[in-house]
Amino acid sequence: MTNYASVNEQTVADLEKALRHISAIIKQKGREILNDYTITPPQFVALQWLWENGDLTIGELSNKMYLACSTTTDLVDRMEKNQLVLRVKDPKDRRVVRIHLLQEGERIIEEVIAKRQHYLKDMLVTFEEKELSILEKSLIKLQHEMREE
């Protein structure tokens, strides 16, 4: 167990900068990939949340995307018009409406994520197997620590 006081501030600064830059590059690459599709980046994010979590209400999706409910409603309207999602009444409570990912939305998400993963794979070809293993374990541990907080 590492003592908080022993974490080198320069290391933290370097890691934060590297993660920020990696995130920006992946986000930009993702936007370039989306140019081949008829969806916007916010629609992609919404579809991703639905793909990973299953059916969500407008409120749940709004919270995950950090958007106002009215903005999310407009987003869902456009996605529903393009047959990417469907509003469905919750069978347990008919007052509740959930957003359901349709086959076309799922297809787009799977294709875009596969292309993003292919890009990442291309960037990792110079890594040795041990480096990849350490990177994977370290990032998963960091993600776990951040989710626990």
DSSP file (Angstrom, degrees, kcal/mol; ACC not computed):
  #  RESIDUE AA STRUCTURE BP1 BP2  ACC     N-H-->O    O-->H-N    N-H-->O    O-->H-N    TCO  KAPPA ALPHA  PHI   PSI    X-CA   Y-CA   Z-CA
    1    1 A M              0   0    0      0, 0.0     2,-0.4     0, 0.0     0, 0.0   0.000 360.0 360.0 360.0 125.5    0.0    0.0    0.0
    2    2 A T        -     0   0    0      1,-0.0     2,-0.3     2,-0.0     5,-0.1  -0.647 360.0-125.7 -84.0 134.0    1.5    3.3   -1.1
    3    3 A N    >   -     0   0    0     -2,-0.4     3,-1.7     1,-0.1     4,-0.5  -0.611  16.5-128.9 -76.4 135.6    1.4    6.1    1.5
    4    4 A Y  G >  S+     0   0    0     -2,-0.3     3,-1.3     1,-0.3    -1,-0.1   0.862 108.8  56.8 -52.8 -39.8   -0.3    9.3    0.0
    5    5 A A  G 3  S+     0   0    0      1,-0.3    -1,-0.3     3,-0.0    -3,-0.0   0.736 100.8  58.5 -66.2 -22.8    2.7   11.4    1.1
    6    6 A S  G <  S+     0   0    0     -3,-1.7     2,-0.6     2,-0.1    -1,-0.3   0.534  76.6 107.8 -87.7  -4.6    5.1    9.2   -0.9
    7    7 A V  S <  S-     0   0    0     -3,-1.3     2,-0.2    -4,-0.5    -3,-0.0  -0.632  76.6-124.3 -76.1 118.3    3.3    9.8   -4.2
    8    8 A N     >  -     0   0    0     -2,-0.6     4,-2.2     1,-0.1     5,-0.2  -0.441   9.6-145.3 -67.9 126.7    5.6   12.0   -6.2
    9    9 A E  H  > S+     0   0    0     -2,-0.2     4,-2.5     1,-0.2    -1,-0.1   0.850  99.7  53.0 -63.5 -35.3    3.9   15.3   -7.3
   10   10 A Q  H  > S+     0   0    0      2,-0.2     4,-2.7     1,-0.2    -1,-0.2   0.895 108.3  50.8 -67.6 -38.6    5.8   15.4  -10.6
   11   11 A T  H  > S+     0   0    0      2,-0.2     4,-2.8     1,-0.2    -2,-0.2   0.926 110.9  48.7 -62.1 -44.5    4.7   11.8  -11.4
   12   12 A V  H  X S+     0   0    0     -4,-2.2     4,-2.7     2,-0.2    -2,-0.2   0.924 112.2  48.6 -60.9 -44.7    1.1   12.8  -10.7
   13   13 A A  H  X S+     0   0    0     -4,-2.5     4,-2.2     1,-0.2    -2,-0.2   0.915 113.2  47.3 -62.0 -43.4    1.4   15.9  -12.9
   14   14 A D  H  X S+     0   0    0     -4,-2.7     4,-2.5     2,-0.2    -2,-0.2   0.904 113.5  47.8 -65.4 -42.1    3.0   13.8  -15.7
   15   15 A L  H  X S+     0   0    0     -4,-2.8     4,-2.9     2,-0.2     5,-0.3   0.919 111.1  50.4 -65.1 -44.0    0.3   11.1  -15.4
   16   16 A E  H  X S+     0   0    0     -4,-2.7     4,-2.4    -5,-0.2    -2,-0.2   0.925 112.9  46.7 -59.8 -44.6   -2.5   13.6  -15.4
   17   17 A K  H  X S+     0   0    0     -4,-2.2     4,-2.5    -5,-0.2    -2,-0.2   0.926 113.4  48.1 -64.3 -45.3   -1.1   15.3  -18.5
   18   18 A A  H  X S+     0   0    0     -4,-2.5     4,-2.8     1,-0.2     5,-0.2   0.926 113.6  46.9 -62.6 -45.2   -0.6   12.0  -20.3
   19   19 A L  H  X S+     0   0    0     -4,-2.9     4,-2.6     2,-0.2    -1,-0.2   0.895 112.2  50.7 -64.3 -39.5   -4.1   10.8  -19.5
   20   20 A R  H  X S+     0   0    0     -4,-2.4     4,-2.2    -5,-0.3    -2,-0.2   0.922 113.6  44.8 -63.0 -44.4   -5.6   14.1  -20.5
   21   21 A H  H  X S+     0   0    0     -4,-2.5     4,-2.4     2,-0.2    -2,-0.2   0.905 113.1  50.0 -68.5 -41.4   -3.7   14.0  -23.9
   22   22 A I  H  X S+     0   0    0     -4,-2.8     4,-2.7     1,-0.2     5,-0.2   0.929 111.1  50.2 -61.3 -44.9   -4.6   10.4  -24.5
   23   23 A S  H  X S+     0   0    0     -4,-2.6     4,-2.5     1,-0.2    -2,-0.2   0.913 111.2  48.4 -59.2 -44.0   -8.2   11.1  -23.8
   24   24 A A  H  X S+     0   0    0     -4,-2.2     4,-2.5     2,-0.2    -1,-0.2   0.893 112.1  49.0 -65.0 -40.1   -8.3   14.0  -26.2
   25   25 A I  H  X S+     0   0    0     -4,-2.4     4,-2.8     2,-0.2    -2,-0.2   0.928 113.0  46.4 -66.1 -44.9   -6.6   12.0  -28.9
   26   26 A I  H  X S+     0   0    0     -4,-2.7     4,-2.6     2,-0.2    -2,-0.2   0.908 113.0  50.3 -64.1 -41.0   -9.0    9.1  -28.6
   27   27 A K  H  X S+     0   0    0     -4,-2.5     4,-2.0    -5,-0.2    -2,-0.2   0.926 112.5  46.6 -62.2 -44.6  -11.9   11.5  -28.5
   28   28 A Q  H  X S+     0   0    0     -4,-2.5     4,-2.1     2,-0.2    -2,-0.2   0.914 112.5  49.3 -64.1 -43.5  -10.7   13.3  -31.7
   29   29 A K  H  X S+     0   0    0     -4,-2.8     4,-2.3     1,-0.2    -1,-0.2   0.903 109.7  53.0 -62.4 -40.1  -10.1    9.9  -33.4
   30   30 A G  H  X S+     0   0    0     -4,-2.6     4,-2.1     1,-0.2    -1,-0.2   0.887 107.7  50.6 -61.3 -39.6  -13.6    8.9  -32.4
   31   31 A R  H  X S+     0   0    0     -4,-2.0     4,-0.9     2,-0.2    -1,-0.2   0.880 108.4  52.2 -66.8 -37.2  -15.0   12.0  -33.9
   32   32 A E  H >< S+     0   0    0     -4,-2.1     3,-0.7     1,-0.2     4,-0.3   0.917 109.8  49.1 -63.2 -42.1  -13.1   11.3  -37.2
   33   33 A I  H >< S+     0   0    0     -4,-2.3     3,-1.7     1,-0.2    -2,-0.2   0.891 105.0  58.9 -63.2 -39.2  -14.6    7.8  -37.2
   34   34 A L  H >< S+     0   0    0     -4,-2.1     3,-2.4     1,-0.3     5,-0.4   0.715  85.4  78.8 -64.8 -19.9  -18.1    9.3  -36.6
   35   35 A N  T << S+     0   0    0     -4,-0.9    -1,-0.3    -3,-0.7    -2,-0.2   0.758  87.8  59.0 -59.1 -22.9  -17.8   11.3  -39.8
   36   36 A D  T <  S+     0   0    0     -3,-1.7    -1,-0.3    -4,-0.3     2,-0.3   0.447 104.6  62.8 -83.8  -0.2  -18.6    8.1  -41.7
   37   37 A Y  S <  S-     0   0    0     -3,-2.4    -3,-0.0     2,-0.2     0, 0.0  -0.769  84.7-120.2-124.1 166.6  -22.0    7.9  -39.8
   38   38 A T  S    S+     0   0    0     -2,-0.3     2,-0.3    44,-0.1    -3,-0.1   0.017  81.7  94.1 -96.9  28.4  -25.1    9.9  -39.6
   39   39 A I        -     0   0    0     -5,-0.4    -2,-0.2    69,-0.0    40,-0.0  -0.870  68.6-127.0-120.3 155.6  -24.9   10.5  -35.8
   40   40 A T     >  -     0   0    0     -2,-0.3     4,-2.4     1,-0.1     5,-0.2  -0.522  32.7-104.0 -91.4 162.7  -23.4   13.3  -33.8
   41   41 A P  H  > S+     0   0    0      0, 0.0     4,-2.3     0, 0.0     5,-0.2   0.901 122.3  50.8 -55.1 -42.8  -20.8   12.9  -31.0
   42   42 A P  H  > S+     0   0    0      0, 0.0     4,-2.3     0, 0.0     5,-0.2   0.888 109.5  51.1 -64.0 -34.6  -23.5   13.5  -28.3
   43   43 A Q  H  > S+     0   0    0      2,-0.2     4,-2.8     1,-0.2     5,-0.2   0.903 108.4  52.3 -65.5 -39.5  -25.7   10.9  -30.0
   44   44 A F  H  X S+     0   0    0     -4,-2.4     4,-2.5     2,-0.2    -1,-0.2   0.926 109.0  49.7 -60.0 -44.8  -22.8    8.4  -29.9
   45   45 A V  H  X S+     0   0    0     -4,-2.3     4,-2.2     2,-0.2    -2,-0.2   0.920 112.0  48.4 -61.2 -44.0  -22.3    9.0  -26.2
   46   46 A A  H  X S+     0   0    0     -4,-2.3     4,-2.1     1,-0.2    -2,-0.2   0.929 111.7  48.7 -62.3 -45.7  -26.0    8.4  -25.6
   47   47 A L  H  X S+     0   0    0     -4,-2.8     4,-2.6     1,-0.2    -1,-0.2   0.885 109.4  54.0 -61.7 -38.2  -26.0    5.2  -27.6
   48   48 A Q  H  X S+     0   0    0     -4,-2.5     4,-2.4     2,-0.2     5,-0.2   0.918 107.2  50.0 -62.0 -44.8  -22.9    4.1  -25.8
   49   49 A W  H  X S+     0   0    0     -4,-2.2     4,-2.2     1,-0.2     5,-0.2   0.914 113.5  46.2 -60.8 -42.3  -24.6    4.5  -22.4
   50   50 A L  H  X S+     0   0    0     -4,-2.1     4,-2.2     2,-0.2    -2,-0.2   0.887 112.0  51.2 -66.8 -39.2  -27.6    2.6  -23.6
   51   51 A W  H  < S+     0   0    0     -4,-2.6    -2,-0.2     1,-0.2    -1,-0.2   0.887 117.6  38.5 -64.7 -40.3  -25.4   -0.2  -25.1
   52   52 A E  H  < S+     0   0    0     -4,-2.4    -2,-0.2    -5,-0.2    -1,-0.2   0.791 130.1  27.4 -82.1 -29.6  -23.5   -0.5  -21.8
   53   53 A N  H  < S-     0   0    0     -4,-2.2    -3,-0.2     1,-0.3    -2,-0.2   0.532  97.0-131.4-113.4  -9.3  -26.4   -0.1  -19.3
   54   54 A G     <  +     0   0    0     -4,-2.2    -1,-0.3    -5,-0.2    -2,-0.1  -0.429  66.3   0.4  82.9-167.2  -29.5   -1.3  -21.2
   55   55 A D  S    S-     0   0    0     -2,-0.1     2,-0.3    43,-0.1    45,-0.2  -0.268  71.2-177.3 -59.5 135.4  -32.7    0.7  -21.2
   56   56 A L  E     -A   99   0A   0     43,-1.2    43,-3.7     4,-0.0     2,-0.1  -0.936  25.3-117.2-131.2 154.0  -32.6    4.0  -19.4
   57   57 A T  E  >  -A   98   0A   0     -2,-0.3     4,-2.6    41,-0.3     5,-0.2  -0.415  36.7-105.7 -78.7 166.6  -35.1    6.8  -18.6
   58   58 A I  H  > S+     0   0    0     39,-0.5     4,-2.9     1,-0.2     5,-0.2   0.914 123.3  51.8 -57.6 -43.3  -34.5   10.3  -20.0
   59   59 A G  H  > S+     0   0    0      2,-0.2     4,-2.3     1,-0.2    -1,-0.2   0.911 110.2  46.9 -61.8 -44.5  -33.5   11.4  -16.4
   60   60 A E  H  > S+     0   0    0      2,-0.2     4,-2.1     1,-0.2    -1,-0.2   0.922 114.8  46.5 -63.9 -44.2  -31.0    8.5  -16.0
   61   61 A L  H  X S+     0   0    0     -4,-2.6     4,-1.9     2,-0.2    -2,-0.2   0.902 110.8  53.2 -65.3 -41.0  -29.5    9.2  -19.4
   62   62 A S  H  X>S+     0   0    0     -4,-2.9     5,-2.2    -5,-0.2     4,-0.9   0.920 109.3  49.0 -58.5 -45.9  -29.3   13.0  -18.7
   63   63 A N  H  <5S+     0   0    0     -4,-2.3     3,-0.5     1,-0.2    -1,-0.2   0.906 111.2  48.8 -62.3 -42.6  -27.5   12.3  -15.4
   64   64 A K  H  <5S+     0   0    0     -4,-2.1    -1,-0.2     1,-0.2    -2,-0.2   0.835 118.2  40.5 -66.7 -32.2  -24.9   10.1  -17.1
   65   65 A M  H  <5S-     0   0    0     -4,-1.9    -1,-0.2    -5,-0.2    -2,-0.2   0.487 105.9-125.4 -95.0  -3.9  -24.3   12.6  -19.9
   66   66 A Y  T  <5 +     0   0    0     -4,-0.9     2,-0.3    -3,-0.5    -3,-0.2   0.920  66.4 132.1  57.6  45.8  -24.4   15.7  -17.6
   67   67 A L      < -     0   0    0     -5,-2.2    -1,-0.2    -6,-0.1    -2,-0.1  -0.870  64.5 -98.9-123.2 157.4  -27.1   17.3  -19.8
   68   68 A A     >  -     0   0    0     -2,-0.3     4,-2.3     1,-0.1     3,-0.3  -0.442  35.7-117.3 -68.2 149.5  -30.4   18.9  -19.0
   69   69 A C  H  > S+     0   0    0      1,-0.2     4,-2.6     2,-0.2     5,-0.2   0.869 115.8  55.4 -57.3 -37.6  -33.4   16.7  -19.4
   70   70 A S  H  > S+     0   0    0      2,-0.2     4,-2.0     1,-0.2    -1,-0.2   0.896 108.2  48.0 -64.4 -39.0  -34.7   19.0  -22.2
   71   71 A T  H  > S+     0   0    0     -3,-0.3     4,-2.1     2,-0.2    -2,-0.2   0.914 112.9  48.1 -65.9 -43.2  -31.5   18.6  -24.1
   72   72 A T  H  X S+     0   0    0     -4,-2.3     4,-2.8     2,-0.2    -2,-0.2   0.882 108.3  55.1 -65.9 -37.8  -31.5   14.8  -23.7
   73   73 A T  H  X S+     0   0    0     -4,-2.6     4,-2.5     2,-0.2    -1,-0.2   0.926 109.0  47.3 -60.0 -45.3  -35.2   14.7  -24.8
   74   74 A D  H  X S+     0   0    0     -4,-2.0     4,-2.0     2,-0.2    -1,-0.2   0.900 112.1  50.8 -61.8 -41.0  -34.2   16.6  -28.1
   75   75 A L  H  X S+     0   0    0     -4,-2.1     4,-2.1     1,-0.2    -2,-0.2   0.924 111.9  46.3 -61.8 -46.2  -31.3   14.2  -28.6
   76   76 A V  H  X S+     0   0    0     -4,-2.8     4,-2.9     2,-0.2     5,-0.2   0.877 107.9  57.7 -66.1 -38.6  -33.5   11.2  -28.1
   77   77 A D  H  X S+     0   0    0     -4,-2.5     4,-2.2     1,-0.2    -1,-0.2   0.937 109.5  44.4 -55.6 -47.8  -36.2   12.7  -30.5
   78   78 A R  H  X S+     0   0    0     -4,-2.0     4,-1.5     1,-0.2    -1,-0.2   0.894 114.6  48.5 -66.3 -39.7  -33.6   12.9  -33.2
   79   79 A M  H  <>S+     0   0    0     -4,-2.1     5,-2.9     2,-0.2     6,-0.8   0.870 111.2  50.3 -69.0 -35.3  -32.2    9.4  -32.5
   80   80 A E  H ><5S+     0   0    0     -4,-2.9     3,-1.6     3,-0.2    -2,-0.2   0.904 107.8  53.4 -67.3 -40.3  -35.8    8.0  -32.5
   81   81 A K  H 3<5S+     0   0    0     -4,-2.2    -1,-0.2     1,-0.3    -2,-0.2   0.849 109.4  49.0 -60.7 -34.9  -36.5    9.7  -35.8
   82   82 A N  T 3<5S-     0   0    0     -4,-1.5    -1,-0.3    -5,-0.1    -2,-0.2   0.264 117.4-116.3 -90.0  11.6  -33.4    8.0  -37.3
   83   83 A Q  T < 5S+     0   0    0     -3,-1.6    21,-0.4     2,-0.2    22,-0.3   0.839  82.2 120.4  58.0  39.2  -34.6    4.6  -35.9
   84   84 A L  S   <S+     0   0    0     -5,-2.9    18,-2.7     1,-0.2    21,-0.4   0.731  78.4  14.0 -96.7 -31.0  -31.6    4.2  -33.5
   85   85 A V  E     -B  101   0A   0     -6,-0.8     2,-0.4    16,-0.3    16,-0.2  -0.883  64.5-149.3-138.2 168.3  -33.7    4.1  -30.3
   86   86 A L  E     -B  100   0A   0     14,-2.1    14,-3.1    -2,-0.3     2,-0.5  -0.998  18.6-126.9-142.2 137.5  -37.3    3.6  -29.3
   87   87 A R  E     -B   99   0A   0     -2,-0.4     2,-0.4    12,-0.2    12,-0.2  -0.727  34.6-177.9 -81.4 129.7  -39.3    4.9  -26.3
   88   88 A V  E     -B   98   0A   0     10,-3.0    10,-3.5    -2,-0.5     2,-0.3  -0.987  27.8-117.2-131.7 141.7  -40.9    2.1  -24.5
   89   89 A K  E     -B   97   0A   0     -2,-0.4     8,-0.2     8,-0.2     5,-0.2  -0.563  36.5-110.7 -74.6 137.3  -43.2    2.1  -21.4
   90   90 A D        -     0   0    0      6,-3.1     3,-0.5     3,-0.6     6,-0.2  -0.539  20.1-142.5 -67.0 125.5  -41.8    0.3  -18.4
   91   91 A P  S    S+     0   0    0      0, 0.0     3,-0.2     0, 0.0    -1,-0.2   0.766 100.6  49.8 -63.9 -23.7  -43.9   -2.9  -17.9
   92   92 A K  S    S+     0   0    0      1,-0.3     2,-0.3     4,-0.0    -2,-0.0   0.754 127.8  18.1 -85.2 -25.7  -43.7   -2.5  -14.1
   93   93 A D    >   -     0   0    0     -3,-0.5     3,-2.2     3,-0.2    -3,-0.6  -0.810  64.3-162.3-149.5 101.4  -44.8    1.2  -14.1
   94   94 A R  T 3  S+     0   0    0     -2,-0.3    -1,-0.1     1,-0.3    -2,-0.0   0.617  89.3  67.2 -66.3 -11.9  -46.5    2.5  -17.2
   95   95 A R  T 3  S+     0   0    0     -6,-0.1     2,-0.4    -5,-0.0    -1,-0.3   0.729  88.7  81.3 -75.1 -20.9  -45.8    6.1  -16.1
   96   96 A V    <   -     0   0    0     -3,-2.2    -6,-3.1    -6,-0.2     2,-0.5  -0.728  65.3-162.3 -92.3 130.1  -42.1    5.4  -16.7
   97   97 A V  E     - B   0  89A   0     -2,-0.4   -39,-0.5    -8,-0.2     2,-0.3  -0.948   7.2-163.0-113.0 128.6  -40.7    5.6  -20.3
   98   98 A R  E     -AB  57  88A   0    -10,-3.5   -10,-3.0    -2,-0.5     2,-0.6  -0.810  19.2-124.9-110.7 151.3  -37.4    4.0  -21.1
   99   99 A I  E     -AB  56  87A   0    -43,-3.7   -43,-1.2    -2,-0.3     2,-0.5  -0.848  28.3-161.2 -95.7 123.5  -35.1    4.5  -24.0
  100  100 A H  E     - B   0  86A   0    -14,-3.1   -14,-2.1    -2,-0.6     2,-0.4  -0.901  16.8-125.8-111.2 130.6  -34.4    1.3  -25.8
  101  101 A L  E     - B   0  85A   0     -2,-0.5   -16,-0.3   -16,-0.2     2,-0.1  -0.607  27.7-148.3 -75.3 124.0  -31.4    0.8  -28.2
  102  102 A L     >  -     0   0    0    -18,-2.7     4,-2.4    -2,-0.4     5,-0.2  -0.404  29.1 -97.5 -88.8 170.0  -32.6   -0.5  -31.6
  103  103 A Q  H  > S+     0   0    0      1,-0.2     4,-2.6     2,-0.2     5,-0.2   0.862 122.6  51.8 -56.5 -41.8  -30.6   -2.8  -33.9
  104  104 A E  H  > S+     0   0    0    -21,-0.4     4,-2.2     2,-0.2    -1,-0.2   0.904 110.4  48.6 -65.4 -40.7  -29.3    0.0  -36.1
  105  105 A G  H  > S+     0   0    0    -21,-0.4     4,-2.3   -22,-0.3    -2,-0.2   0.904 112.5  48.7 -63.4 -41.5  -28.1    1.9  -33.0
  106  106 A E  H  X S+     0   0    0     -4,-2.4     4,-2.7     2,-0.2    -2,-0.2   0.897 109.4  52.6 -64.5 -41.1  -26.4   -1.2  -31.7
  107  107 A R  H  X S+     0   0    0     -4,-2.6     4,-2.4    -5,-0.2    -2,-0.2   0.931 110.4  47.5 -60.9 -46.0  -24.8   -1.8  -35.1
  108  108 A I  H  X S+     0   0    0     -4,-2.2     4,-2.8     2,-0.2     5,-0.3   0.939 112.5  48.9 -61.9 -47.7  -23.3    1.7  -35.2
  109  109 A I  H  X S+     0   0    0     -4,-2.3     4,-2.7     1,-0.2     5,-0.3   0.939 112.6  47.5 -58.0 -48.7  -22.0    1.5  -31.7
  110  110 A E  H  X S+     0   0    0     -4,-2.7     4,-2.1     1,-0.2    -1,-0.2   0.897 114.0  47.1 -62.7 -40.8  -20.3   -1.9  -32.3
  111  111 A E  H  X S+     0   0    0     -4,-2.4     4,-2.1    -5,-0.2    -2,-0.2   0.938 114.3  46.1 -65.6 -46.9  -18.8   -0.7  -35.6
  112  112 A V  H  X S+     0   0    0     -4,-2.8     4,-2.4     1,-0.2    -2,-0.2   0.916 113.9  48.0 -64.5 -43.6  -17.4    2.6  -34.2
  113  113 A I  H  X S+     0   0    0     -4,-2.7     4,-2.8    -5,-0.3    -1,-0.2   0.900 110.1  52.8 -64.9 -39.2  -16.0    0.9  -31.1
  114  114 A A  H  X S+     0   0    0     -4,-2.1     4,-2.1    -5,-0.3    -1,-0.2   0.902 110.7  47.7 -61.3 -40.2  -14.4   -1.8  -33.2
  115  115 A K  H  X S+     0   0    0     -4,-2.1     4,-2.0     2,-0.2    -2,-0.2   0.882 111.9  49.5 -68.7 -37.8  -12.7    1.0  -35.3
  116  116 A R  H  X S+     0   0    0     -4,-2.4     4,-2.3     2,-0.2    -2,-0.2   0.906 111.7  49.0 -65.6 -41.0  -11.6    2.8  -32.2
  117  117 A Q  H  X S+     0   0    0     -4,-2.8     4,-2.7     2,-0.2    -2,-0.2   0.874 108.7  53.2 -66.4 -37.0  -10.2   -0.4  -30.8
  118  118 A H  H  X S+     0   0    0     -4,-2.1     4,-2.2     2,-0.2    -1,-0.2   0.914 108.8  49.9 -62.7 -42.4   -8.4   -1.1  -34.1
  119  119 A Y  H  X S+     0   0    0     -4,-2.0     4,-1.5     2,-0.2    -2,-0.2   0.935 111.9  47.5 -59.7 -47.3   -6.8    2.4  -33.8
  120  120 A L  H  X S+     0   0    0     -4,-2.3     4,-1.1     1,-0.2    -2,-0.2   0.904 109.0  54.1 -62.9 -41.0   -5.7    1.7  -30.3
  121  121 A K  H >< S+     0   0    0     -4,-2.7     3,-0.7     1,-0.2     4,-0.4   0.907 106.3  52.6 -58.9 -42.3   -4.3   -1.7  -31.3
  122  122 A D  H >< S+     0   0    0     -4,-2.2     3,-0.7     1,-0.2    -1,-0.2   0.848 108.5  51.1 -60.8 -34.1   -2.2    0.1  -34.0
  123  123 A M  H 3< S+     0   0    0     -4,-1.5     3,-0.3     1,-0.2    -1,-0.2   0.682 109.0  51.7 -77.0 -17.3   -0.8    2.4  -31.4
  124  124 A L  T X< S+     0   0    0     -4,-1.1     3,-1.7    -3,-0.7    -1,-0.2   0.386  75.8 101.1-100.2   2.6    0.2   -0.5  -29.1
  125  125 A V  T <  S+     0   0    0     -3,-0.7    -1,-0.2    -4,-0.4    -2,-0.1   0.778  80.2  54.2 -62.9 -26.1    2.1   -2.6  -31.6
  126  126 A T  T 3  S+     0   0    0     -3,-0.3    -1,-0.3    -4,-0.2     2,-0.2   0.547  88.9 100.2 -85.2  -5.4    5.5   -1.3  -30.3
  127  127 A F  S <  S-     0   0    0     -3,-1.7     2,-0.1     1,-0.1    -3,-0.0  -0.572  73.0-127.1 -80.3 140.9    4.6   -2.4  -26.7
  128  128 A E     >  -     0   0    0     -2,-0.2     4,-2.4     1,-0.1     5,-0.2  -0.466  28.5-106.7 -78.6 160.5    6.0   -5.7  -25.4
  129  129 A E  H  > S+     0   0    0      1,-0.2     4,-2.2     2,-0.2     5,-0.1   0.879 121.1  50.9 -56.9 -41.2    3.6   -8.2  -23.9
  130  130 A K  H  > S+     0   0    0      2,-0.2     4,-2.4     1,-0.2    -1,-0.2   0.897 109.2  50.9 -65.3 -40.4    4.7   -7.4  -20.3
  131  131 A E  H  > S+     0   0    0      2,-0.2     4,-2.8     1,-0.2    -2,-0.2   0.911 110.7  49.2 -62.3 -42.6    4.3   -3.6  -20.9
  132  132 A L  H  X S+     0   0    0     -4,-2.4     4,-2.8     2,-0.2    -2,-0.2   0.908 110.7  50.3 -63.5 -41.7    0.7   -4.2  -22.2
  133  133 A S  H  X S+     0   0    0     -4,-2.2     4,-2.5    -5,-0.2     5,-0.2   0.922 113.1  45.1 -62.9 -44.9   -0.1   -6.4  -19.2
  134  134 A I  H  X S+     0   0    0     -4,-2.4     4,-2.6     2,-0.2     5,-0.2   0.920 114.0  49.8 -65.0 -44.1    1.2   -3.8  -16.7
  135  135 A L  H  X S+     0   0    0     -4,-2.8     4,-2.6     2,-0.2     5,-0.3   0.935 112.4  47.4 -60.1 -47.6   -0.6   -1.0  -18.6
  136  136 A E  H  X S+     0   0    0     -4,-2.8     4,-2.4     1,-0.2     5,-0.2   0.946 114.7  44.7 -60.0 -50.6   -3.9   -2.9  -18.6
  137  137 A K  H  X S+     0   0    0     -4,-2.5     4,-2.2     1,-0.2    -1,-0.2   0.893 114.8  49.5 -62.6 -40.3   -3.7   -3.8  -14.9
  138  138 A S  H  X S+     0   0    0     -4,-2.6     4,-2.5    -5,-0.2    -1,-0.2   0.916 112.5  45.7 -67.2 -43.8   -2.7   -0.3  -13.9
  139  139 A L  H  X S+     0   0    0     -4,-2.6     4,-2.7     2,-0.2    -2,-0.2   0.890 113.2  49.8 -68.3 -38.5   -5.4    1.4  -15.9
  140  140 A I  H  X S+     0   0    0     -4,-2.4     4,-2.4    -5,-0.3    -1,-0.2   0.904 111.9  48.9 -65.5 -39.8   -8.1   -1.0  -14.6
  141  141 A K  H  X S+     0   0    0     -4,-2.2     4,-2.5    -5,-0.2    -2,-0.2   0.924 112.0  48.3 -64.4 -44.0   -6.9   -0.4  -11.1
  142  142 A L  H  X S+     0   0    0     -4,-2.5     4,-2.3     2,-0.2    -2,-0.2   0.926 111.6  49.9 -61.4 -45.4   -7.0    3.4  -11.6
  143  143 A Q  H  X S+     0   0    0     -4,-2.7     4,-2.2     1,-0.2    -1,-0.2   0.913 111.0  49.8 -59.5 -43.6  -10.5    3.1  -13.1
  144  144 A H  H  X S+     0   0    0     -4,-2.4     4,-2.0     1,-0.2    -2,-0.2   0.923 110.3  49.7 -61.9 -45.4  -11.6    1.0  -10.1
  145  145 A E  H  X S+     0   0    0     -4,-2.5     4,-1.1     1,-0.2    -1,-0.2   0.893 112.1  48.5 -60.6 -40.7  -10.2    3.5   -7.6
  146  146 A M  H  < S+     0   0    0     -4,-2.3    -1,-0.2     1,-0.2    -2,-0.2   0.861 111.2  49.4 -70.1 -35.8  -11.9    6.4   -9.3
  147  147 A R  H  < S+     0   0    0     -4,-2.2    -1,-0.2     1,-0.2    -2,-0.2   0.831 106.7  56.6 -71.9 -32.0  -15.3    4.6   -9.5
  148  148 A E  H  <        0   0    0     -4,-2.0    -1,-0.2     1,-0.2    -2,-0.2   0.807 360.0 360.0 -67.9 -30.1  -15.1    3.7   -5.8
  149  149 A E     <        0   0    0     -4,-1.1    -1,-0.2    -5,-0.2    -2,-0.1   0.492 360.0 360.0 -68.7 360.0  -14.7    7.3   -4.8
